[in-house]
């Protein structure tokens, strides 16, 4: 104890004080998250030890970065000034600011874990970019004045608790040359942390909760920030491009498709023997609508009565899987029909203009093509992406105030968006034009606020069940209103989720967390049926164009599932780093550092059981993912001029 007290009486003693604060708060955070996740951990003594030992390692790395401003201060401050009493004021302020950030992080990590069951990741980075929506959403969801007061009091209390240890370093003198040596030695720590450490060291278990607890949220945030775009060829298992496209062209072959002669292309002519159908399409992509919200899949809360009632009257996809965990991934899959590529969604990337989208195909056929969003389309780069790829973008700013009942950080209530969509459909019909309107809902998003009196769950409870039921109500009202329109009998209504409400599970890529509802409803056009084959979110666009019997030049990587080779059914699921390919009951997971796993996923529990690797399945997985990256990077997914 005496030696430890002496350590505080060193010019760089404040670094030790900072470590004490950060390690204590990180331990509290990790222990809290462990208690929250206890039922999912399947713990043993070694796993608990691993969580805290490896967690301490990441805490040390994070501490080395937080300590840089403190080390700079200790190094550069003139010795006589440093030892003066007035120096306690800037030191207190510096430690208060750092401690305040760390205390805020404790609360932030707990809230983020409650929402996503993981440490900070790509989602947190995106939320940092779109601060207006996020900060307003937080204000609407929580008692911020009370929380802010508590955080400030906690930060002051912590600094007061250790202030004597901070000021102990003023009792000794150290010349500049010696201070420089200590500073340079210290800087080796953050440099080593930056260049030698990655966020895969924590992956000590097959249980994803254990791995996440072993990490550090601040470190995970930094890793996601710096690696928001990942070069597939550099970090993932690869194959020869020619071999990849040979596999892709074989799997995409269809009776009505003729490929071009370019061996590094999937471009093909879709030609049908019968006339095209002149049908409208209204595509509703629903925010965070998990499959397990539906009674059809076992839910007992009766929160999707409309969707459940539509199943016997539409074309229902029983095994339909989202490709990612974010809205931008869902929009990417639904518009581009391309497998997810590592890192950021194409919707958010540079050079994503003039892409080959469902909208560009239909616009070339004379359709009115619109993307309608209840929020600000600046969010997630939606407006720029869709407007540059053949869509007319309409968002909250275009919706008449008279349509809007409730507004949150994410936008207007879903009823407003649907009523506005009815107006757009009417306008196109009056102009004698076919239309394709893609609507993105917003109400099923925290703070889960919606108009009063619509459903039997009050919005004052701010529950996800209430938000889901309200969105279901709004869809039902939209369809009933549309039934009175002259264009109703000539329109395909498509209802599909963008992604599930939560994507984390006990294992990496739990397939049950990607299971979403999808139905095509058109009583006068489509014969009701239940499609039990495995279908990927990227298959919806070409399948819809297939139902229209459309002739066009396709660059889609998705299937028209009613014109595909039997047995080629497959699905793609992903995080921003791990790419999953599901085929014939097995899944290949491609990860950075050329890591490959082959597992048998349980579609009900999400548990992945390792199996012997299949060379052909691995080559297929690589072909799809590397091929998607190649096409995007090479411009092969642009709309042909």
C-alpha distance (Angstrom), angle and dihedral (degrees) to the residues before:
residue distance angle dihedral
X1 . . .
X2 3.82 . .
X3 3.82 91.3 .
X4 3.79 90.3 49.2
X5 3.80 90.9 51.9
X6 3.80 88.7 50.2
X7 3.80 89.5 52.7
X8 3.80 89.3 60.6
X9 3.84 88.4 54.2
X10 3.80 90.5 67.1
X11 3.80 125.0 103.1
X12 3.81 87.6 -113.1
X13 3.80 93.1 41.3
X14 3.83 91.1 114.3
X15 3.81 87.7 69.1
X16 3.79 88.4 62.6
X17 3.82 90.4 48.6
X18 3.81 90.2 51.7
X19 3.81 90.3 49.9
X20 3.81 89.5 51.4
X21 3.83 91.3 53.0
X22 3.80 95.9 43.7
X23 3.81 95.4 44.7
X24 3.82 91.3 48.7
X25 3.81 94.1 49.7
X26 3.81 91.8 44.0
X27 3.81 90.1 51.0
X28 3.81 90.8 50.7
X29 3.81 90.6 48.6
X30 3.80 93.8 47.7
X31 3.81 92.7 46.4
X32 3.82 91.6 48.8
X33 3.80 92.7 49.9
X34 3.80 90.1 46.3
X35 3.81 91.2 54.1
X36 3.81 91.2 47.2
X37 3.81 91.0 50.5
X38 3.79 97.6 39.2
X39 3.85 97.0 118.3
X40 3.82 91.4 55.8
X41 3.81 100.3 45.0
X42 3.83 106.3 79.8
X43 3.80 87.4 -155.2
X44 3.77 132.6 -161.3
X45 3.81 129.1 178.0
X46 3.81 91.3 -98.9
X47 3.80 92.3 51.0
X48 3.81 92.2 49.8
X49 3.80 89.8 48.1
X50 3.80 90.2 47.6
X51 3.80 92.3 50.4
X52 3.80 93.2 55.4
X53 3.82 99.3 35.2
X54 3.80 95.9 48.1
X55 3.79 88.7 38.0
X56 3.80 89.0 56.1
X57 3.81 89.3 52.3
X58 3.82 91.4 55.6
X59 3.82 89.6 43.7
X60 3.81 88.5 56.5
X61 3.80 91.0 51.3
X62 3.81 91.2 50.1
X63 3.79 90.8 45.4
X64 3.81 90.7 54.7
X65 3.82 89.2 58.7
X66 3.80 95.3 44.7
X67 3.80 89.4 48.6
X68 3.82 94.6 58.8
X69 3.86 95.6 88.9
X70 3.82 90.3 45.0
X71 3.82 91.3 49.3
X72 3.81 90.5 48.1
X73 3.79 90.3 52.0
X74 3.80 92.6 48.7
X75 3.81 90.4 48.1
X76 3.80 102.1 44.7
X77 3.81 102.3 35.9
X78 3.80 110.7 103.4
X79 3.80 110.2 -109.7
X80 3.81 96.9 -122.7
X81 3.81 91.1 47.9
X82 3.80 92.8 45.2
X83 3.79 92.1 56.0
X84 3.83 94.4 47.8
X85 3.83 119.7 103.7
X86 3.83 93.8 -121.3
X87 3.82 87.6 64.7
X88 3.80 88.6 73.1
X89 3.83 90.0 74.0
X90 3.86 98.0 61.1
X91 3.80 90.0 39.9
X92 3.80 91.1 52.8
X93 3.81 91.2 47.5
X94 3.82 91.9 48.5
X95 3.80 92.7 50.0
X96 3.80 91.6 43.7
X97 3.82 91.5 54.9
X98 3.81 93.3 47.0
X99 3.81 92.5 45.1
X100 3.80 90.9 47.0
X101 3.81 89.6 55.0
X102 3.81 91.0 48.8
X103 3.82 93.5 48.2
X104 3.82 91.1 48.3
X105 3.80 87.3 50.7
X106 3.82 91.2 55.6
X107 3.79 90.5 57.5
X108 3.80 92.5 40.2
X109 3.78 93.2 52.5
X110 3.79 93.1 49.4
X111 3.82 91.8 49.5
X112 3.80 92.2 45.1
X113 3.81 91.2 48.3
X114 3.80 90.7 50.2
X115 3.83 89.0 53.4
X116 3.82 101.3 40.1
X117 3.85 107.8 11.3
X118 3.81 91.0 -128.5
X119 3.79 139.8 87.4
X120 3.80 117.8 -97.8
X121 3.80 112.2 -54.8
X122 3.79 141.5 153.1
X123 3.81 90.5 -43.3
X124 3.80 91.6 59.3
X125 3.80 90.3 49.9
X126 3.80 91.1 51.4
X127 3.80 89.9 48.6
X128 3.81 89.3 54.9
X129 3.82 89.6 55.9
X130 3.81 94.2 49.8
X131 3.79 97.0 46.9
X132 3.81 97.0 156.8
X133 3.82 95.7 61.1
X134 3.78 92.7 39.4
X135 3.81 98.3 46.4
X136 3.80 92.9 45.5
X137 3.81 89.4 46.6
X138 3.81 90.5 52.6
X139 3.81 90.4 47.9
X140 3.81 90.7 51.7
X141 3.82 94.1 45.4
X142 3.82 102.8 44.9
X143 3.81 141.2 35.0
X144 3.80 93.3 -104.4
X145 3.84 99.2 177.7
X146 3.80 90.3 55.1
X147 3.81 93.5 43.5
X148 3.82 93.1 45.6
X149 3.80 90.9 50.7
X150 3.79 91.0 50.4
X151 3.81 92.4 48.2
X152 3.81 92.6 49.5
X153 3.81 91.9 48.3
X154 3.81 90.8 48.3
X155 3.82 92.1 50.0
X156 3.81 92.7 49.0
X157 3.81 91.4 46.1
X158 3.81 92.3 51.5
X159 3.82 93.2 49.3
X160 3.81 91.6 46.4
X161 3.80 88.6 50.2
X162 3.80 92.1 57.6
X163 3.80 100.9 27.3
X164 3.81 93.9 109.0
X165 3.81 89.7 54.9
X166 3.82 90.0 50.2
X167 3.78 93.0 50.7
X168 3.83 93.1 44.4
X169 3.81 88.8 83.0
X170 3.83 88.7 67.0
X171 3.78 90.5 69.3
X172 3.81 94.1 73.8
X173 3.77 134.7 60.4
X174 3.82 125.9 -137.3
X175 3.78 127.4 179.9
X176 3.81 120.5 -125.4
X177 3.81 95.0 -111.2
X178 3.79 92.3 54.5
X179 3.79 91.4 43.3
X180 3.80 88.1 53.9
X181 3.81 92.4 54.5
X182 3.80 90.9 51.2
X183 3.82 91.6 46.7
X184 3.81 93.6 50.9
X185 3.80 91.1 47.9
X186 3.80 90.0 49.9
X187 3.83 92.2 50.2
X188 3.79 89.1 61.2
X189 3.82 87.3 72.6
X190 3.84 99.6 60.7
X191 3.81 90.0 38.7
X192 3.80 90.6 54.1
X193 3.81 89.6 45.2
X194 3.80 91.2 53.0
X195 3.80 99.1 44.6
X196 3.82 103.6 29.8
X197 3.83 105.7 34.0
X198 3.80 127.8 72.8
X199 3.79 133.4 175.7
X200 3.83 94.1 -107.5
X201 3.83 94.4 74.7
X202 3.79 88.7 81.1
X203 3.82 93.0 60.9
X204 3.79 96.3 102.8
X205 3.79 99.1 139.0
X206 3.78 144.8 41.4
X207 3.80 85.8 -123.1
X208 3.81 108.5 89.5
X209 3.82 93.2 -156.7
X210 3.80 89.9 59.2
X211 3.80 91.2 50.3
X212 3.79 93.0 48.6
X213 3.82 92.1 48.9
X214 3.79 89.7 51.1
X215 3.78 90.1 60.1
X216 3.78 133.1 70.6
X217 3.79 120.1 -115.9
X218 3.79 95.2 -140.8
X219 3.81 91.1 50.5
X220 3.82 90.7 47.8
X221 3.79 89.7 51.3
X222 3.80 90.5 52.9
X223 3.80 92.2 47.4
X224 3.81 91.5 51.5
X225 3.80 91.7 46.2
X226 3.80 94.8 52.3
X227 3.80 95.7 41.5
X228 3.79 101.6 43.8
X229 3.79 90.2 130.0
X230 3.77 117.3 39.2
X231 3.79 124.0 -164.7
X232 3.80 103.8 -128.8
X233 3.82 95.3 -155.6
X234 3.79 92.3 50.5
X235 3.80 99.9 47.7
X236 3.82 107.8 24.2
X237 3.77 138.1 62.2
X238 3.80 109.6 -85.9
X239 3.77 141.2 -166.9
X240 3.79 135.4 -165.8
X241 3.82 110.2 -66.5
X242 3.79 92.7 -132.8
X243 3.81 90.9 52.4
X244 3.82 90.4 47.2
X245 3.79 93.3 53.8
X246 3.78 91.8 45.0
X247 3.82 87.1 59.7
X248 3.80 93.2 44.2
X249 3.80 95.2 48.6
X250 3.79 89.8 48.7
X251 3.82 93.4 50.5
X252 3.82 93.2 43.7
X253 3.79 93.9 48.9
X254 3.80 112.2 122.5
X255 3.82 135.4 173.4
X256 3.81 91.4 -107.5
X257 3.85 96.9 42.1
X258 3.80 129.7 94.6
X259 3.81 117.7 -174.7
X260 3.79 125.7 -142.0
X261 3.80 118.9 -116.3
X262 3.83 94.5 -106.5
X263 3.83 105.2 109.3
X264 3.84 91.7 -156.7
X265 3.78 94.8 56.0
X266 3.79 137.6 76.3
X267 3.80 93.1 -158.8
X268 3.77 110.1 136.1
X269 3.78 140.0 165.4
X270 3.81 114.8 -113.9
X271 3.80 106.9 -153.2
X272 3.81 124.9 173.7
X273 3.80 128.8 -165.3
X274 3.83 95.4 -137.0
X275 3.82 131.0 58.5
X276 3.80 123.0 -80.9
X277 3.81 118.5 -101.7
X278 3.79 115.3 -119.0
X279 3.79 96.2 -142.2
X280 3.81 131.7 147.1
X281 3.79 122.5 -129.4
X282 3.80 129.0 -148.1
X283 3.80 109.9 -173.9
X284 3.81 115.6 -166.7
X285 3.79 113.5 -167.1
X286 3.80 107.1 -167.4
X287 3.78 121.8 -148.4
X288 3.84 114.4 -112.3
X289 3.81 97.7 -21.3
X290 3.80 106.0 165.7
X291 3.77 119.3 -160.7
X292 3.79 90.7 -124.7
X293 3.82 90.9 65.3
X294 3.82 88.6 73.8
X295 3.79 124.5 87.5
X296 3.81 86.3 -138.4
X297 3.80 87.6 69.2
X298 3.79 95.7 42.9
X299 3.80 105.8 -82.8
X300 3.82 112.6 146.8
X301 3.83 100.0 -169.3
X302 3.84 96.1 86.9
X303 3.82 93.1 -133.5
X304 3.83 98.1 139.0
X305 3.83 104.1 44.6
X306 3.82 93.1 146.2
X307 3.79 96.8 49.6
X308 3.80 92.0 44.9
X309 3.79 91.0 50.0
X310 3.83 91.6 52.0
X311 3.82 95.0 57.0
X312 3.85 96.4 84.7
X313 3.80 90.1 47.5
X314 3.80 102.3 48.1
X315 3.78 144.9 42.9
X316 3.80 100.8 -79.9
X317 3.82 123.7 -165.9
X318 3.77 108.6 -147.6
X319 3.82 97.5 -175.3
X320 3.79 103.8 38.3
X321 3.83 118.9 148.6
X322 3.80 133.1 -163.6
X323 3.78 116.2 -131.6
X324 3.80 96.5 -139.4
X325 3.77 149.4 4.4
X326 3.81 101.9 -106.2
X327 3.78 135.9 68.6
X328 3.80 90.4 -117.4
X329 3.80 89.7 56.7
X330 3.77 90.5 51.5
X331 3.80 91.9 48.0
X332 3.80 89.5 47.5
X333 3.80 91.7 52.7
X334 3.80 95.3 43.7
X335 3.79 96.3 46.9
X336 3.82 103.9 30.9
X337 3.82 101.3 28.8
X338 3.81 89.6 -144.3
X339 3.82 128.8 134.8
X340 3.81 114.6 -106.9
X341 3.80 115.4 -90.5
X342 3.83 121.8 -147.2
X343 3.78 117.0 -82.8
X344 3.75 122.7 6.8
X345 3.79 125.8 14.0
X346 3.80 116.3 -100.2
X347 3.83 86.7 -117.6
X348 3.83 86.9 69.5
X349 3.81 99.8 38.9
X350 3.79 132.0 99.2
X351 3.82 118.9 -104.2
X352 3.81 92.8 30.1
X353 3.80 96.8 131.0
X354 3.83 124.7 118.6
X355 3.79 91.1 20.3
X356 3.80 123.1 172.3
X357 3.80 100.3 -101.6
X358 3.76 138.0 160.0
X359 3.79 86.0 -109.6
X360 3.81 93.6 54.5
X361 3.82 91.3 51.8
X362 3.80 92.9 49.6
X363 3.80 94.1 42.7
X364 3.81 88.8 55.3
X365 3.81 85.8 55.0
X366 3.80 91.4 56.1
X367 3.81 99.8 -97.6
X368 3.79 125.5 146.3
X369 3.82 100.0 -118.5
X370 3.81 119.7 -161.9
X371 3.79 137.7 168.6
X372 3.81 109.8 -153.4
X373 3.80 120.0 -165.8
X374 3.79 127.4 177.0
X375 3.80 92.3 -147.1
X376 3.77 136.2 48.5
X377 3.81 107.8 -57.4
X378 3.80 89.7 -147.6
X379 3.79 85.5 78.9
X380 3.81 112.2 100.2
X381 3.83 89.1 -1.4
X382 3.82 89.5 -82.8
X383 3.78 95.1 142.1
X384 3.79 96.3 50.6
X385 3.79 93.9 43.6
X386 3.80 98.0 48.4
X387 3.80 96.2 38.4
X388 3.81 89.8 53.0
X389 3.81 92.1 48.9
X390 3.82 102.9 56.9
X391 3.82 100.7 -79.1
X392 3.79 127.9 118.3
X393 3.80 103.7 -135.0
X394 3.80 119.5 -141.6
X395 3.80 121.6 177.2
X396 3.80 142.2 163.8
X397 3.80 91.0 -59.7
X398 3.82 89.2 63.3
X399 3.81 96.9 46.4
X400 3.83 112.2 98.2
X401 3.81 113.3 -112.8
X402 3.81 88.9 -126.7
X403 3.83 89.0 66.2
X404 3.81 94.8 53.9
X405 3.80 121.4 90.2
X406 3.83 101.7 164.5
X407 3.79 133.3 16.1
X408 3.80 127.3 -164.1
X409 3.80 133.3 170.8
X410 3.79 88.6 -81.9
X411 3.79 96.4 51.9
X412 3.80 144.0 -98.7
X413 3.79 124.9 -16.1
X414 3.81 116.8 -86.0
X415 3.80 92.9 -110.1
X416 3.79 88.7 63.1
X417 3.80 91.8 52.2
X418 3.80 92.5 47.5
X419 3.80 94.2 47.5
X420 3.79 89.2 49.2
X421 3.81 89.3 49.7
X422 3.81 90.9 53.2
X423 3.78 87.1 54.7
X424 3.82 91.6 51.0
X425 3.81 91.5 48.7
X426 3.81 89.7 50.6
X427 3.81 91.3 50.4
X428 3.80 93.1 52.0
X429 3.80 91.9 46.0
X430 3.81 91.4 50.8
X431 3.80 89.0 51.9
X432 3.79 89.7 53.1
X433 3.82 93.3 -115.4
X434 3.78 132.2 132.1
X435 3.79 112.9 -123.1
X436 3.78 141.3 -149.0
X437 3.80 112.2 -166.3
X438 3.80 119.3 -178.5
X439 3.81 112.1 -164.4
X440 3.81 124.0 -166.8
X441 3.83 113.7 -160.5
X442 3.81 124.2 -146.6
X443 3.83 109.3 -177.3
X444 3.81 95.9 90.3
X445 3.78 91.4 71.8
X446 3.78 132.4 94.2
X447 3.04 126.7 -57.9
X448 3.87 81.7 43.0
X449 3.80 94.1 -150.2
X450 3.80 121.2 157.6
X451 3.82 138.8 155.5
X452 3.80 118.1 -61.0
X453 3.80 121.9 -112.0
X454 3.80 98.5 28.0
X455 3.80 100.7 102.7
X456 3.80 138.9 10.6
X457 3.83 93.2 -99.7
X458 3.80 114.0 79.9
X459 3.83 116.4 -131.0
X460 3.82 88.5 -135.1
X461 3.83 87.4 79.1
X462 3.85 89.7 60.0
X463 3.79 91.2 -149.8
X464 3.77 127.9 162.1
X465 3.81 88.3 -132.5
X466 3.78 89.8 58.8
X467 3.80 92.7 47.5
X468 3.80 92.2 50.0
X469 3.79 91.8 48.2
X470 3.80 91.6 48.1
X471 3.81 92.1 51.5
X472 3.80 88.6 48.7
X473 3.83 88.3 50.6
X474 3.82 91.2 49.8
X475 3.81 91.5 50.4
X476 3.80 90.6 49.7
X477 3.81 91.4 50.1
X478 3.81 90.8 47.7
X479 3.80 92.6 52.5
X480 3.82 92.5 46.6
X481 3.80 90.9 50.0
X482 3.81 90.6 46.8
X483 3.82 90.9 54.0
X484 3.80 88.7 70.9
X485 3.81 92.4 54.9
X486 3.82 122.8 98.4
X487 3.81 90.3 -129.1
X488 3.83 96.5 53.3
X489 3.81 97.9 93.5
X490 3.81 90.4 51.9
X491 3.81 97.2 50.2
X492 3.81 135.1 93.2
X493 3.81 110.8 -144.2
X494 3.80 111.2 -158.0
X495 3.81 120.7 -169.4
X496 3.80 116.9 -171.9
X497 3.80 137.2 150.6
X498 3.78 121.9 -115.8
X499 3.83 90.7 -143.0
X500 3.80 141.2 -37.0
X501 3.79 123.7 -74.0
X502 3.81 91.7 -114.9
X503 3.77 128.3 18.3
X504 3.80 105.3 -178.1
X505 3.79 123.5 98.3
X506 3.77 142.2 155.1
X507 3.79 91.5 -72.7
X508 3.77 135.8 39.8
X509 3.81 109.9 -86.2
X510 3.84 99.4 5.0
X511 3.80 100.1 -159.3
X512 3.82 94.0 -150.1
X513 3.81 88.4 64.7
X514 3.82 89.8 63.0
X515 3.82 97.5 50.1
X516 3.81 108.7 116.6
X517 3.81 136.1 170.5
X518 3.80 122.4 -105.1
X519 3.80 128.9 175.1
X520 3.79 135.5 168.9
X521 3.79 109.3 -150.1
X522 3.80 120.5 -169.0
X523 3.84 111.6 134.2
X524 3.81 94.3 -169.0
X525 3.81 97.0 41.5
X526 3.82 112.6 31.5
X527 3.77 126.3 52.7
X528 3.84 110.5 -130.2
X529 3.78 114.1 -108.3
X530 3.79 141.9 147.0
X531 3.81 113.4 -120.2
X532 3.79 108.0 -152.3
X533 3.80 98.4 177.8
X534 3.81 120.9 107.9
X535 3.81 107.7 -92.4
X536 3.78 129.2 -175.3
X537 3.79 124.6 -144.8
X538 3.82 87.7 -118.1
X539 3.82 89.6 62.5
X540 3.80 95.3 64.6
X541 3.82 99.0 79.9
X542 3.85 97.1 50.1
X543 3.82 90.1 41.7
X544 3.81 90.9 54.6
X545 3.80 91.2 47.9
X546 3.80 87.1 48.9
X547 3.80 90.9 54.1
X548 3.82 86.7 53.3
X549 3.82 86.8 54.0
X550 3.80 86.5 -130.1
X551 3.80 123.7 -179.6
X552 3.79 110.3 -145.7
X553 3.80 145.8 130.9
X554 3.80 106.7 -93.7
X555 3.79 130.4 -153.5
X556 3.80 93.3 165.3
X557 3.80 119.4 128.9
X558 3.79 90.1 -155.7
X559 3.80 125.3 92.2
X560 3.74 130.8 -115.7
X561 3.79 87.3 -135.0
X562 3.80 92.5 -153.5
X563 3.80 90.6 56.9
X564 3.78 103.4 42.8
X565 3.78 137.7 104.7
X566 3.80 111.2 -89.6
X567 3.79 112.1 -108.3
X568 3.82 95.3 28.1
X569 3.80 93.2 100.6
X570 3.79 111.3 131.4
X571 3.81 140.6 152.3
X572 3.78 136.6 -147.1
X573 3.81 125.4 -142.9
X574 3.78 126.7 173.2
X575 3.76 152.5 165.3
X576 3.78 117.8 -151.0
X577 3.82 89.5 -83.6
X578 3.80 109.8 21.4
X579 3.81 117.9 67.9
X580 3.83 117.4 -161.7
X581 3.80 125.2 -162.3
X582 3.82 117.0 -169.5
X583 3.81 120.2 -163.5
X584 3.80 132.7 149.9
X585 3.81 93.4 -2.8
X586 3.80 95.7 -53.8
X587 3.79 132.6 95.5
X588 3.79 131.3 -148.0
X589 3.81 114.2 -155.3
X590 3.81 115.7 -157.8
X591 3.81 114.9 -162.5
X592 3.82 137.7 172.2
X593 3.82 118.9 -75.6
X594 3.83 87.9 45.4
X595 3.80 89.6 -76.2
X596 3.83 116.9 166.2
X597 3.80 128.0 -171.6
X598 3.78 128.4 -179.7
X599 3.81 116.8 -158.3
X600 3.77 141.3 163.1
X601 3.81 106.5 -123.9
X602 3.78 122.1 -145.9
X603 3.81 103.1 -136.6
X604 3.82 92.1 -156.3
X605 3.81 103.5 43.5
X606 3.82 100.4 23.2
X607 3.81 92.2 -129.8
X608 3.80 112.8 147.6
X609 3.82 116.4 -147.6
X610 3.82 115.1 -160.9
X611 3.82 114.6 -119.3
X612 3.78 134.9 -179.3
X613 3.80 109.9 -75.2
X614 3.79 117.9 -104.5
X615 3.80 112.0 -144.5
X616 3.80 93.6 -153.0
X617 3.81 93.0 48.9
X618 3.80 91.4 48.9
X619 3.80 90.9 50.7
X620 3.80 89.9 50.8
X621 3.81 91.6 51.2
X622 3.80 91.7 49.3
X623 3.79 91.5 46.4
X624 3.80 92.9 54.8
X625 3.80 97.5 44.5
X626 3.78 99.4 36.0
X627 3.80 88.9 42.4
X628 3.82 91.8 53.4
X629 3.79 90.7 50.1
X630 3.82 91.4 47.3
X631 3.81 93.0 50.4
X632 3.78 93.7 49.1
X633 3.81 94.9 45.3
X634 3.81 94.3 44.6
X635 3.80 95.8 46.4
X636 3.79 92.2 -111.3
X637 3.80 90.2 131.0
X638 3.79 95.7 57.5
X639 3.79 119.6 112.6
X640 3.83 107.3 -99.1
X641 3.80 113.4 -112.4
